[in-house]
Amino acid sequence: MPIEVQPLTTADIPGAIEVIQQAFADDPYFQWVFDNEKFNKVRNYGSLEARCLWGIGNAIFHVAVDTDTDPATKESKKILGVSCWLAPHPPSEPESWYTWSQNWVLWFRQGLNNLWHGGRGGLNIRRYYIWKERQAEAQKSIWDDERGYYFCNIVAVQPDAQGRGVGRKLFEEVTNLADKEGMRCYLESSRKEPNVGIYERLGFEMRREMECRDGEGEGEACMLYCMVREPKSSS
C-alpha cells in the first residue's frame, strides 16, 4: 500500500471528512464537548466542510492517500489520513487583513450552516469556551518562542489504516519543514494512552496537562495533554 501525502483539494473534502468523523467518533474531547443525543452528523459534516475550505488557503492541510489503483473500478486516491496545521505567527505581529477577512468568511459559512440545520448539532457552547479559556492559559504558559509555533490542529487516520505509518508520514511533512526552519511544533491530545507515547516517539515532549472542567468540584472534566517538539539540528 504506497502512501503519498498531498495538499488537500476541494475534491478530497468528502473523503477527508469521512476520515475525521470516523477517527474522532470516540475521542474523549469530542465526547465531552458534544451531546451524543443531539449530535447531528450531517450538520457536523457542514461544519468540517467549511473548515476544510478555509484550510485550503489558510492552513497547512494534507491528506495521506493510497496511490494504488483498483483495476476493477479504476478508482484511486483513497484517503487514509488527514492533518491540519496552523503556521507559526509571532504573537507580537498584528493579524493581516487577509487572515482577518478569511476568518470572517469561515465564521459566515459556519453561521449559514447553523441556520440551515437549526442549531449547532449538539455542540455544548459552554464547554467549548471552557476549553478555549484553558487552551489560552496553556499556550500562554508554554509558548515562549516569539516566532510562534507550528500548531497541529487536526490529525486523523482511518481506523483500518492505523499502524501502517500513515500518521508518521503526515507529521513528517510538517516536522521536517520545522526542523529546516528551526521552529518548534505544538499539539494537544485528549487521549493519554496510547497517543502521548506515539507523539513522544515523533519527538514531542509533555509540557502541561490541561483540565477542562464543567462546573466546580464534581463537574465533568476532560483532560488534554499539551506537547512541544523542539527542532532537530540539520547538521
KEMILUM-592103 format. One record per atom (N, C-alpha, C): residue in one letter; x, y, z; atom name. Coordinates in Angstrom, 2 decimals. Each point is the difference from the previous one (the first is absolute). Layout:
BEGIN
 aa       x       y       z at
  A       X       Y       Z CA
...
% end
This chain:
BEGIN
 aa       x       y       z at
  M    0.85   -1.19    0.00  N
  M   -0.85    1.19    0.00 CA
  M    0.89    1.25    0.00  C
  P    0.35    0.53   -1.21  N
  P    0.80    1.22   -0.06 CA
  P   -0.80    1.20    0.51  C
  I    0.61    0.76    0.89  N
  I   -0.68    1.14    0.61 CA
  I    0.69    1.29   -0.44  C
  E   -0.78    0.95   -0.42  N
  E    0.54    1.30   -0.42 CA
  E   -0.76    1.10    0.72  C
  V    0.74    1.00    0.50  N
  V   -0.61    1.14    0.67 CA
  V   -0.12    1.14   -1.01  C
  Q   -1.20    0.55   -0.11  N
  Q   -0.28    1.04   -0.99 CA
  Q   -0.80    1.13    0.65  C
  P    0.09    1.22   -0.55  N
  P   -0.86    1.08    0.50 CA
  P   -1.48   -0.32   -0.23  C
  L   -0.82    0.38    0.93  N
  L   -1.45   -0.18   -0.13 CA
  L   -0.54    0.81   -1.17  C
  T   -0.87   -0.61   -0.78  N
  T   -0.72    0.71   -1.07 CA
  T   -1.49   -0.07    0.29  C
  T   -0.78    0.79   -0.71  N
  T   -1.46   -0.03    0.22 CA
  T   -0.57   -1.38   -0.31  C
  A    0.59   -0.70   -0.97  N
  A   -0.49   -1.34   -0.34 CA
  A    0.26   -1.00    1.14  C
  D    0.99    0.29    0.84  N
  D    0.34   -0.90    1.11 CA
  D   -0.90    0.19    1.22  C
  I   -0.74    1.09    0.06  N
  I   -0.71    0.36    1.23 CA
  I   -0.95   -1.09    0.49  C
  P   -0.86   -0.59   -0.85  N
  P   -0.89   -1.06    0.53 CA
  P    0.76   -1.15    0.64  C
  G    1.06   -0.47   -0.65  N
  G    0.78   -1.10    0.57 CA
  G    0.72    0.41    1.27  C
  A    0.49    1.24    0.03  N
  A    0.70    0.49    1.20 CA
  A   -0.96    0.08    1.19  C
  I   -1.22    0.48   -0.25  N
  I   -0.98    0.11    1.08 CA
  I   -0.39   -1.38    0.52  C
  E   -0.13   -0.96   -0.90  N
  E   -0.33   -1.36    0.43 CA
  E    1.06   -0.54    0.95  C
  V    1.28    0.24   -0.32  N
  V    1.09   -0.46    0.86 CA
  V   -0.07    0.69    1.35  C
  I   -0.20    1.32    0.01  N
  I   -0.05    0.76    1.25 CA
  I   -1.15   -0.48    0.88  C
  Q   -1.18   -0.18   -0.59  N
  Q   -1.15   -0.42    0.79 CA
  Q    0.20   -1.40    0.57  C
  Q    0.60   -0.89   -0.76  N
  Q    0.26   -1.35    0.51 CA
  Q    1.04    0.03    1.12  C
  A    1.07    0.74   -0.22  N
  A    1.11    0.00    0.97 CA
  A   -0.38    0.66    1.31  C
  F   -0.90    0.99   -0.04  N
  F   -0.33    0.74    1.21 CA
  F   -1.31   -0.46    0.65  C
  A   -0.61   -1.04   -0.52  N
  A   -1.30   -0.44    0.53 CA
  A    0.06   -0.33    1.49  C
  D    1.11   -0.58    0.46  N
  D    0.11   -0.35    1.42 CA
  D    1.09    0.81    0.71  C
  D    0.35    1.13   -0.57  N
  D    1.02    0.87    0.60 CA
  D   -0.53    0.61    1.30  C
  P    0.77   -0.02    1.11  N
  P   -0.49    0.52    1.28 CA
  P   -0.45    1.47   -0.06  C
  Y    0.75    0.85   -0.70  N
  Y   -0.42    1.39   -0.10 CA
  Y   -1.29    0.12   -0.79  C
  F   -0.08   -0.74   -1.10  N
  F   -1.22    0.01   -0.83 CA
  F   -1.20   -0.43    0.83  C
  Q    0.16   -1.06    0.79  N
  Q   -1.09   -0.49    0.83 CA
  Q   -0.39    1.01    1.07  C
  W    0.95    0.76    0.47  N
  W   -0.25    0.99    1.06 CA
  W   -0.68    1.26   -0.53  C
  V    0.40    0.46   -1.18  N
  V   -0.49    1.28   -0.51 CA
  V   -1.29   -0.14   -0.81  C
  F   -0.37   -1.23   -0.39  N
  F   -1.24   -0.22   -0.73 CA
  F   -0.98   -0.82    0.84  C
  D   -1.27    0.32   -0.12  N
  D   -1.06   -0.79    0.61 CA
  D   -0.36   -1.12   -0.98  C
  N    0.29   -1.24    0.39  N
  N   -0.22   -1.13   -0.91 CA
  N   -1.44   -0.10   -0.49  C
  E   -0.95    0.33    0.88  N
  E   -1.41   -0.13   -0.38 CA
  E   -0.41    1.05   -1.03  C
  K    0.71    1.14   -0.01  N
  K   -0.35    1.08   -0.92 CA
  K    0.96    0.11   -1.18  C
  F    1.04   -0.83    0.00  N
  F    1.01    0.12   -1.05 CA
  F   -0.61   -0.23   -1.37  C
  N    0.31    0.89   -0.93  N
  N   -0.51   -0.06   -1.36 CA
  N    1.19   -0.19   -0.94  C
  K    0.16   -1.21   -0.51  N
  K    1.16   -0.30   -0.85 CA
  K   -0.01    0.81   -1.28  C
  V   -1.18    0.26   -0.55  N
  V   -0.09    0.77   -1.24 CA
  V    0.41    1.45    0.26  C
  R   -0.46    0.55    1.11  N
  R    0.38    1.37    0.35 CA
  R    1.50    0.06    0.27  C
  N    0.55   -1.03    0.66  N
  N    1.43   -0.07    0.27 CA
  N    0.80   -0.05   -1.31  C
  Y   -0.55   -0.71   -0.98  N
  Y    0.63   -0.05   -1.33 CA
  Y    0.11    1.41   -0.57  C
  G   -1.09    0.77    0.10  N
  G    0.01    1.36   -0.52 CA
  G    1.03    0.87    0.70  C
  S    0.13   -0.18    1.30  N
  S    0.99    0.77    0.75 CA
  S    1.42   -0.37   -0.42  C
  L    0.26   -1.30   -0.14  N
  L    1.33   -0.44   -0.44 CA
  L    0.28    0.43   -1.43  C
  E   -1.03    0.00   -0.84  N
  E    0.18    0.45   -1.39 CA
  E    0.44    1.46   -0.03  C
  A   -0.65    0.84    0.82  N
  A    0.38    1.41    0.06 CA
  A    1.44    0.15    0.48  C
  R    0.38   -0.83    0.98  N
  R    1.37    0.05    0.52 CA
  R    1.01   -0.44   -1.05  C
  C   -0.35   -1.03   -0.77  N
  C    0.90   -0.46   -1.05 CA
  C    0.18    1.05   -1.09  C
  L   -1.10    0.61   -0.42  N
  L    0.07    1.05   -1.02 CA
  L    0.88    1.15    0.47  C
  W   -0.16    0.38    1.27  N
  W    0.86    1.04    0.58 CA
  W    1.45   -0.47    0.03  C
  G    0.22   -1.27    0.39  N
  G    1.34   -0.51    0.18 CA
  G    0.81   -0.11   -1.27  C
  I   -0.66   -0.19   -1.15  N
  I    0.74   -0.12   -1.26 CA
  I    0.86    1.22   -0.25  C
  G   -0.50    1.18    0.34  N
  G    0.76    1.22   -0.25 CA
  G    0.61    0.65    1.22  C
  N   -0.31   -0.53    1.19  N
  N    0.41    0.69    1.22 CA
  N    0.72   -0.87    1.01  C
  A    0.20   -1.26   -0.32  N
  A    0.68   -0.91    0.91 CA
  A    0.86   -0.96   -0.81  C
  I    0.67   -0.90    0.68  N
  I    0.79   -1.04   -0.65 CA
  I   -0.83   -1.28    0.11  C
  F   -0.79   -0.27   -1.02  N
  F   -0.98   -1.07    0.03 CA
  F    0.44   -1.10   -0.96  C
  H    0.22   -1.20    0.53  N
  H    0.47   -1.12   -0.81 CA
  H   -0.94   -1.19    0.10  C
  V    0.03   -0.83   -1.03  N
  V   -0.63   -1.31    0.04 CA
  V    1.06   -1.04   -0.35  C
  A   -0.06   -1.14    0.67  N
  A    0.85   -1.14   -0.34 CA
  A   -0.86   -0.94   -0.83  C
  V    0.46   -0.36   -1.18  N
  V   -0.82   -0.81   -0.90 CA
  V    0.71   -1.28   -0.38  C
  D   -0.81   -1.02   -0.25  N
  D    0.47   -1.26   -0.55 CA
  D    0.03    0.18   -1.51  C
  T    1.18   -0.04   -0.59  N
  T    0.12    0.31   -1.43 CA
  T   -0.22   -1.21   -0.90  C
  D   -0.30   -1.16    0.59  N
  D   -0.36   -1.16   -0.83 CA
  D   -1.32    0.26   -0.73  C
  T   -0.12   -0.48   -1.20  N
  T   -1.24    0.11   -0.78 CA
  T   -0.70   -1.34   -0.04  C
  D   -1.31    0.02    0.29  N
  D   -0.80   -1.23   -0.07 CA
  D   -0.23   -0.33   -1.48  C
  P    0.52   -1.12   -0.51  N
  P   -0.15   -0.31   -1.43 CA
  P   -1.45   -0.20   -0.42  C
  A   -0.86   -0.37    0.94  N
  A   -1.41   -0.25   -0.35 CA
  A   -0.77    1.30   -0.18  C
  T    0.25    0.97    0.87  N
  T   -0.76    1.24   -0.03 CA
  T    0.79    1.18   -0.55  C
  K    1.32   -0.20   -0.14  N
  K    0.91    1.07   -0.43 CA
  K    0.05    1.14    1.02  C
  E   -0.53   -0.27    1.20  N
  E    0.02    1.04    1.02 CA
  E    1.33   -0.03    0.75  C
  S    0.46    1.14    0.38  N
  S    1.23    0.11    0.76 CA
  S   -0.12    1.13    1.01  C
  K    1.10    0.31    0.64  N
  K    0.08    1.11    0.93 CA
  K   -0.98   -0.15    1.17  C
  K   -0.01   -1.19    0.60  N
  K   -0.79   -0.19    1.21 CA
  K    0.67    0.73    1.14  C
  I   -0.75    0.84    0.70  N
  I    0.57    0.80    1.08 CA
  I    0.07   -0.83    1.27  C
  L    1.22   -0.09    0.56  N
  L    0.24   -0.79    1.20 CA
  L    0.21    0.85    1.24  C
  G    0.41    1.25   -0.19  N
  G    0.27    0.86    1.14 CA
  G   -0.07    1.47   -0.39  C
  V   -0.15    0.83    1.02  N
  V   -0.17    1.45   -0.20 CA
  V    0.78    0.72    1.09  C
  S    0.62    1.11   -0.36  N
  S    0.61    0.86    1.02 CA
  S   -0.19    1.46   -0.37  C
  C   -0.15    0.80    1.03  N
  C   -0.12    1.45   -0.19 CA
  C    0.90    0.68    1.03  C
  W    0.91    0.81   -0.49  N
  W    0.91    0.76    0.86 CA
  W   -0.20    1.49   -0.25  C
  L    0.16    0.78    1.04  N
  L    0.02    1.45   -0.13 CA
  L    1.46    0.44    0.00  C
  A    0.34    0.85   -0.94  N
  A    1.38    0.46   -0.14 CA
  A    0.38    0.93    1.15  C
  P    1.28    0.11    0.33  N
  P    0.42    0.90    1.08 CA
  P   -0.38    1.45   -0.29  C
  H   -0.40    0.69    1.04  N
  H   -0.29    1.43   -0.11 CA
  H    0.51    0.69    1.26  C
  P    0.96    0.90   -0.14  N
  P    0.52    0.70    1.18 CA
  P   -1.12    0.73    0.72  C
  P   -0.19   -0.24    1.29  N
  P   -1.10    0.65    0.72 CA
  P    0.11    1.52    0.04  C
  S    1.20    0.53   -0.21  N
  S    0.18    1.45    0.03 CA
  S   -0.44    0.66   -1.30  C
  E   -0.20   -0.80   -1.06  N
  E   -0.40    0.56   -1.29 CA
  E   -1.52    0.00   -0.13  C
  P   -0.57    1.07   -0.51  N
  P   -1.47    0.04   -0.17 CA
  P   -0.45   -0.95   -1.08  C
  E   -1.25   -0.41    0.10  N
  E   -0.60   -0.87   -1.01 CA
  E   -0.11    0.74   -1.32  C
  S    0.34   -0.66   -1.10  N
  S   -0.09    0.65   -1.30 CA
  S   -1.45    0.20   -0.40  C
  W   -0.20    0.94   -0.93  N
  W   -1.37    0.24   -0.49 CA
  W   -0.55   -1.26   -0.65  C
  Y    0.85   -0.71   -0.76  N
  Y   -0.45   -1.22   -0.67 CA
  Y   -0.47   -1.03    1.02  C
  T    0.81   -0.22    1.03  N
  T   -0.38   -0.98    1.03 CA
  T   -1.29    0.41    0.68  C
  W   -0.11    1.27    0.32  N
  W   -1.21    0.52    0.66 CA
  W   -1.22   -0.25   -0.89  C
  S    0.09    0.30   -1.29  N
  S   -1.13   -0.16   -0.90 CA
  S   -0.36   -1.48   -0.18  C
  Q    1.02   -0.85   -0.08  N
  Q   -0.27   -1.43   -0.17 CA
  Q   -0.65   -0.61    1.24  C
  N    0.37    0.49    1.17  N
  N   -0.65   -0.47    1.23 CA
  N   -1.47    0.39    0.02  C
  W   -0.31    1.18   -0.53  N
  W   -1.39    0.42   -0.07 CA
  W   -0.78   -0.84   -1.02  C
  V    0.67   -0.38   -1.09  N
  V   -0.66   -0.89   -0.98 CA
  V   -0.33   -1.32    0.65  C
  L    0.94   -0.54    0.79  N
  L   -0.26   -1.26    0.71 CA
  L   -1.16    0.18    0.97  C
  W    0.00    1.09    0.74  N
  W   -1.08    0.26    0.96 CA
  W   -1.34    0.07   -0.71  C
  F   -0.03    0.65   -1.16  N
  F   -1.25    0.14   -0.76 CA
  F   -0.50   -1.36   -0.48  C
  R    0.90   -0.83   -0.50  N
  R   -0.39   -1.34   -0.46 CA
  R   -0.53   -0.84    1.16  C
  Q    0.66    0.12    1.14  N
  Q   -0.47   -0.76    1.16 CA
  Q   -1.37    0.50    0.44  C
  G   -0.21    1.30   -0.08  N
  G   -1.30    0.56    0.36 CA
  G   -1.10   -0.49   -0.92  C
  L    0.27   -0.03   -1.30  N
  L   -0.98   -0.53   -0.95 CA
  L   -0.30   -1.46    0.29  C
  N    1.03   -0.74    0.35  N
  N   -0.18   -1.42    0.32 CA
  N   -0.92   -0.16    1.21  C
  N    0.19    0.85    1.01  N
  N   -0.86   -0.07    1.20 CA
  N   -1.44    0.33   -0.35  C
  L   -0.20    1.01   -0.84  N
  L   -1.36    0.37   -0.39 CA
  L   -0.66   -1.13   -0.80  C
  W    0.74   -0.59   -0.92  N
  W   -0.55   -1.05   -0.86 CA
  W   -0.45   -1.21    0.82  C
  H    0.79   -0.33    1.03  N
  H   -0.30   -1.19    0.79 CA
  H   -0.72    0.31    1.31  C
  G   -0.32    1.27    0.20  N
  G   -0.77    0.37    1.18 CA
  G    0.72   -0.18    1.31  C
  G    1.29    0.26    0.02  N
  G    0.75   -0.11    1.25 CA
  G    1.42   -0.45   -0.24  C
  R    0.68   -0.31    1.09  N
  R    1.42   -0.34   -0.07 CA
  R    0.25   -1.50    0.05  C
  G   -1.02   -0.80   -0.21  N
  G    0.18   -1.44   -0.12 CA
  G    0.48   -0.69    1.24  C
  G   -0.41    0.51    1.17  N
  G    0.38   -0.65    1.25 CA
  G    1.25    0.55    0.65  C
  L    0.65    0.99   -0.63  N
  L    1.19    0.60    0.59 CA
  L   -0.37    0.74    1.28  C
  N    0.69   -0.31    1.10  N
  N   -0.22    0.67    1.28 CA
  N    0.86    1.26    0.02  C
  I   -0.62    1.14   -0.24  N
  I    0.74    1.26   -0.13 CA
  I    0.73    0.34    1.29  C
  R   -0.62   -0.26    1.14  N
  R    0.65    0.31    1.28 CA
  R    1.32   -0.77    0.12  C
  R   -0.07   -1.28   -0.31  N
  R    1.22   -0.81    0.10 CA
  R    1.03    0.41   -1.05  C
  Y   -0.45    0.38   -1.19  N
  Y    0.93    0.44   -1.04 CA
  Y    0.81    1.20    0.50  C
  Y   -0.66    0.94    0.64  N
  Y    0.72    1.19    0.46 CA
  Y    0.82   -0.28    1.26  C
  I   -0.39   -0.99    0.80  N
  I    0.86   -0.44    1.10 CA
  I    1.33   -0.49   -0.57  C
  W   -0.10   -0.82   -1.06  N
  W    1.21   -0.50   -0.65 CA
  W    0.84    1.14   -0.57  C
  K   -0.63    0.97   -0.67  N
  K    0.75    1.10   -0.60 CA
  K    0.73    0.80    1.08  C
  E   -0.62    0.19    1.16  N
  E    0.65    0.72    1.09 CA
  E    1.21   -0.77    0.52  C
  R   -0.18   -1.32    0.24  N
  R    1.11   -0.81    0.49 CA
  R    1.11   -0.08   -1.04  C
  Q   -0.37   -0.05   -1.27  N
  Q    1.01   -0.05   -1.06 CA
  Q    0.82    1.28   -0.02  C
  A   -0.67    1.15    0.12  N
  A    0.72    1.27    0.01 CA
  A    0.97    0.07    1.18  C
  E   -0.44   -0.48    1.16  N
  E    0.88   -0.02    1.18 CA
  E    1.21   -0.90   -0.23  C
  A   -0.24   -1.18   -0.57  N
  A    1.09   -0.94   -0.23 CA
  A    1.01    0.56   -0.99  C
  Q   -0.49    0.55   -1.08  N
  Q    0.91    0.52   -1.01 CA
  Q    0.78    1.21    0.53  C
  K   -0.64    0.81    0.82  N
  K    0.69    1.15    0.57 CA
  K    1.16   -0.45    0.90  C
  S   -0.19   -1.11    0.71  N
  S    1.04   -0.47    0.92 CA
  S    1.09   -0.80   -0.72  C
  I   -0.33   -0.58   -1.17  N
  I    0.94   -0.87   -0.70 CA
  I    0.72    0.73   -1.13  C
  W   -0.71    0.78   -0.76  N
  W    0.57    0.60   -1.21 CA
  W    0.92    1.16    0.38  C
  D    1.29   -0.25   -0.06  N
  D    0.95    1.06    0.34 CA
  D    0.92    0.33   -1.18  C
  D   -0.32   -0.51   -1.18  N
  D    0.75    0.33   -1.20 CA
  D   -0.75    1.10   -0.74  C
  E    0.63    1.16   -0.11  N
  E   -0.66    1.17   -0.59 CA
  E   -0.30   -0.19   -1.49  C
  R    0.59   -1.02   -0.62  N
  R   -0.28   -0.23   -1.42 CA
  R   -1.29   -0.78   -0.21  C
  G   -0.53   -0.58    1.07  N
  G   -1.21   -0.79   -0.10 CA
  G    0.31   -1.48   -0.14  C
  Y   -1.04   -0.81   -0.17  N
  Y    0.11   -1.45   -0.04 CA
  Y   -0.82   -0.56   -1.15  C
  Y    0.46   -1.09   -0.59  N
  Y   -0.86   -0.79   -0.87 CA
  Y   -0.98   -0.74    0.92  C
  F   -1.29    0.25   -0.19  N
  F   -1.03   -0.53    0.89 CA
  F   -0.79   -1.08   -0.72  C
  C    0.10   -1.23    0.48  N
  C   -0.77   -1.12   -0.58 CA
  C   -1.43    0.10    0.50  C
  N   -0.90    0.42   -0.88  N
  N   -1.39    0.22    0.35 CA
  N   -0.84   -1.27   -0.16  C
  I    0.31   -0.79   -1.02  N
  I   -0.71   -1.26   -0.26 CA
  I    1.00   -1.03   -0.51  C
  V   -0.07   -1.20    0.51  N
  V    0.65   -1.14   -0.64 CA
  V   -0.92   -1.19    0.20  C
  A   -0.35   -0.65   -1.09  N
  A   -0.95   -1.11    0.06 CA
  A    0.40   -1.05   -1.02  C
  V   -0.07   -1.27    0.42  N
  V    0.31   -1.11   -0.89 CA
  V   -1.19   -0.95    0.00  C
  Q   -0.37   -0.44   -1.19  N
  Q   -1.11   -0.95   -0.12 CA
  Q    0.28   -1.22    0.89  C
  P   -0.98   -0.43    0.79  N
  P    0.25   -1.10    0.95 CA
  P    0.67   -1.22   -0.60  C
  D   -0.42   -0.44   -1.19  N
  D    0.60   -1.22   -0.56 CA
  D    1.35    0.25   -0.65  C
  A    0.48    1.25    0.02  N
  A    1.33    0.31   -0.54 CA
  A    1.00    0.32    1.10  C
  Q   -0.44   -0.05    1.25  N
  Q    0.90    0.32    1.11 CA
  Q    1.06   -1.08    0.15  C
  G    1.18    0.42    0.45  N
  G    1.11   -0.93    0.16 CA
  G    0.79   -0.24   -1.27  C
  R   -0.27    0.76   -1.05  N
  R    0.68   -0.18   -1.29 CA
  R    0.91    1.17   -0.35  C
  G    0.24    0.87    0.95  N
  G    0.90    1.12   -0.25 CA
  G   -0.65    1.21   -0.63  C
  V   -1.33    0.00   -0.10  N
  V   -0.71    1.12   -0.62 CA
  V    0.18    1.27    0.83  C
  G   -0.22   -0.11    1.31  N
  G    0.14    1.16    0.87 CA
  G    1.40    0.57   -0.02  C
  R    1.01   -0.88    0.02  N
  R    1.38    0.47   -0.03 CA
  R    0.29    0.80   -1.27  C
  K   -0.47   -0.50   -1.14  N
  K    0.22    0.73   -1.26 CA
  K   -0.66    1.38    0.03  C
  L   -1.20    0.08    0.57  N
  L   -0.68    1.29    0.10 CA
  L    0.78    0.95    0.89  C
  F    0.48   -0.51    1.13  N
  F    0.77    0.85    0.91 CA
  F    1.30    0.46   -0.66  C
  E    0.71   -0.91   -0.64  N
  E    1.32    0.34   -0.53 CA
  E   -0.08    1.04   -1.11  C
  E   -1.15    0.10   -0.66  N
  E   -0.16    1.02   -1.04 CA
  E    0.20    1.40    0.59  C
  V   -0.37    0.18    1.26  N
  V    0.14    1.31    0.65 CA
  V    1.21    0.04    0.93  C
  T    0.24   -1.08    0.76  N
  T    1.14    0.04    0.93 CA
  T    1.33    0.10   -0.73  C
  N    0.11   -0.60   -1.18  N
  N    1.23    0.16   -0.78 CA
  N    0.20    1.46   -0.42  C
  L   -1.11    0.65   -0.36  N
  L    0.07    1.43   -0.34 CA
  L    0.38    0.82    1.22  C
  A   -0.60   -0.33    1.14  N
  A    0.32    0.72    1.24 CA
  A    1.48   -0.16    0.36  C
  D    0.55   -1.19   -0.22  N
  D    1.42   -0.22    0.28 CA
  D    0.88    0.89   -0.88  C
  K   -0.35    0.10   -1.28  N
  K    0.78    0.84   -0.91 CA
  K   -0.04    1.46    0.42  C
  E   -1.14    0.43    0.52  N
  E   -0.17    1.40    0.41 CA
  E    0.42    0.26    1.44  C
  G    0.29   -1.08    0.74  N
  G    0.35    0.15    1.41 CA
  G   -1.17    0.42    0.86  C
  M   -1.21   -0.48   -0.36  N
  M   -1.22    0.41    0.69 CA
  M   -0.51   -1.13    0.90  C
  R   -0.72    0.37    1.04  N
  R   -0.63   -0.96    0.88 CA
  R   -1.40   -0.36   -0.49  C
  C   -0.46   -1.17    0.43  N
  C   -1.34   -0.46   -0.34 CA
  C   -0.77   -0.25    1.30  C
  Y   -1.32    0.12   -0.08  N
  Y   -0.86   -0.13    1.19 CA
  Y   -1.25   -0.79   -0.38  C
  L   -0.47   -0.81    0.95  N
  L   -1.27   -0.70   -0.19 CA
  L   -0.67   -0.23    1.34  C
  E   -1.29   -0.31   -0.07  N
  E   -0.79   -0.38    1.18 CA
  E   -0.69   -1.31   -0.30  C
  S    0.10   -0.95    0.92  N
  S   -0.66   -1.29   -0.17 CA
  S   -0.96   -0.22    1.15  C
  S   -1.19   -0.50   -0.31  N
  S   -0.98   -0.27    1.06 CA
  S    0.03   -1.47    0.42  C
  R    0.92   -0.76   -0.58  N
  R    0.12   -1.42    0.36 CA
  R    1.44   -0.26    0.43  C
  K    0.18   -0.32    1.30  N
  K    1.36   -0.21    0.51 CA
  K    0.59   -1.29   -0.53  C
  E   -0.79   -1.07    0.02  N
  E    0.47   -1.29   -0.50 CA
  E   -0.81   -0.38   -1.24  C
  P    0.67   -0.36   -1.08  N
  P    1.45   -0.08   -0.18 CA
  P    0.62    1.23   -0.63  C
  N   -0.80    1.08   -0.19  N
  N    0.44    1.12   -0.83 CA
  N    1.27    0.68    0.49  C
  V    0.08    0.24    1.32  N
  V    1.16    0.73    0.51 CA
  V    1.28   -0.76   -0.33  C
  G    0.00   -1.31    0.18  N
  G    1.18   -0.79   -0.33 CA
  G    0.34    0.06   -1.48  C
  I   -1.03    0.00   -0.85  N
  I    0.23    0.11   -1.45 CA
  I    0.65    1.33   -0.33  C
  Y   -0.52    1.08    0.58  N
  Y    0.54    1.32   -0.29 CA
  Y    1.41    0.16    0.56  C
  E    0.28   -0.64    1.12  N
  E    1.36    0.04    0.55 CA
  E    0.99   -0.65   -0.96  C
  R   -0.42   -1.07   -0.66  N
  R    0.88   -0.65   -0.97 CA
  R    0.22    0.88   -1.24  C
  L   -0.88    0.97   -0.20  N
  L    0.16    0.95   -1.10 CA
  L    0.77    1.24    0.43  C
  G    0.50   -0.01    1.24  N
  G    0.85    1.09    0.47 CA
  G   -0.67    1.01    0.91  C
  F   -1.28   -0.20    0.34  N
  F   -0.72    0.93    0.87 CA
  F    0.25   -0.33    1.47  C
  E   -0.07    1.03    0.83  N
  E    0.15   -0.16    1.45 CA
  E   -1.21    0.61    0.70  C
  M   -0.45   -0.66    1.06  N
  M   -1.12    0.52    0.78 CA
  M    0.42    1.27    0.73  C
  R   -0.80    1.05   -0.11  N
  R    0.30    1.25    0.68 CA
  R   -1.06    0.38    1.03  C
  R   -1.24   -0.46   -0.20  N
  R   -1.06    0.40    0.93 CA
  R   -1.22   -0.89   -0.19  C
  E   -0.66   -0.31    1.11  N
  E   -1.29   -0.67   -0.05 CA
  E   -1.08    1.06    0.19  C
  M   -0.95    0.03   -0.92  N
  M   -1.03    1.03   -0.01 CA
  M   -1.33   -0.62    0.45  C
  E   -0.55    0.46    1.10  N
  E   -1.28   -0.50    0.47 CA
  E   -1.11    0.97   -0.40  C
  C   -0.96   -0.50   -0.75  N
  C   -1.18    0.79   -0.38 CA
  C   -1.16   -0.53    0.82  C
  R   -0.40    0.75    1.02  N
  R   -1.04   -0.47    0.91 CA
  R   -1.26    0.83   -0.16  C
  D   -1.10   -0.70   -0.14  N
  D   -1.31    0.64   -0.14 CA
  D   -0.63    0.10    1.38  C
  G    0.15    1.15    0.64  N
  G   -0.55    0.18    1.34 CA
  G    1.04   -0.21    1.07  C
  E   -0.37    0.24    1.22  N
  E    0.90   -0.12    1.13 CA
  E   -0.04   -1.42    0.58  C
  G    1.08   -0.38    0.67  N
  G    0.03   -1.25    0.75 CA
  G   -0.19   -1.22   -0.86  C
  E   -1.22   -0.57    0.02  N
  E   -0.26   -1.27   -0.67 CA
  E   -0.45    0.16   -1.45  C
  G    0.10    1.21   -0.55  N
  G   -0.41    0.19   -1.39 CA
  G    0.81   -0.85   -0.95  C
  E   -0.60   -0.36   -1.12  N
  E    0.68   -0.85   -0.97 CA
  E    1.22    0.72   -0.56  C
  A    1.08   -0.75   -0.17  N
  A    1.25    0.58   -0.48 CA
  A    0.54   -0.79   -1.18  C
  C    0.75    0.69   -0.83  N
  C    0.72   -0.62   -1.10 CA
  C    1.46    0.41    0.13  C
  M    0.90   -0.95   -0.11  N
  M    1.43    0.27    0.09 CA
  M    0.61    0.08   -1.40  C
  L    0.86    0.98   -0.19  N
  L    0.78    0.08   -1.23 CA
  L    1.47    0.12    0.38  C
  Y    0.85   -0.51   -0.87  N
  Y    1.42   -0.08    0.28 CA
  Y    0.76    0.83   -1.03  C
  C    0.67    1.04    0.50  N
  C    0.67    0.97   -0.86 CA
  C    1.45   -0.43   -0.20  C
  M    0.41   -0.10   -1.25  N
  M    1.32   -0.53   -0.32 CA
  M    0.72    0.92   -0.99  C
  V    1.31    0.09    0.16  N
  V    0.83    0.86   -0.85 CA
  V    1.14   -0.82   -0.59  C
  R    0.31    0.28   -1.23  N
  R    1.14   -0.64   -0.68 CA
  R    1.04    1.04   -0.32  C
  E    1.21   -0.21    0.50  N
  E    1.12    0.88   -0.30 CA
  E    0.56   -0.37   -1.37  C
  P    0.48    0.98   -0.76  N
  P    0.56   -0.32   -1.32 CA
  P    1.27   -0.81    0.11  C
  K    0.14   -0.96   -0.91  N
  K    1.23   -0.79   -0.05 CA
  K    1.03    0.73   -0.85  C
  S    1.25   -0.13    0.40  N
  S    1.08    0.64   -0.74 CA
  S    0.14   -0.67   -1.36  C
  S    0.20    0.80   -1.02  N
  S    0.16   -0.52   -1.35 CA
  S    1.43   -0.43   -0.30  C
  S    0.90    0.26    0.94  N
  S    1.41   -0.33   -0.21 CA
  S    0.26   -1.47    0.29  C
% end
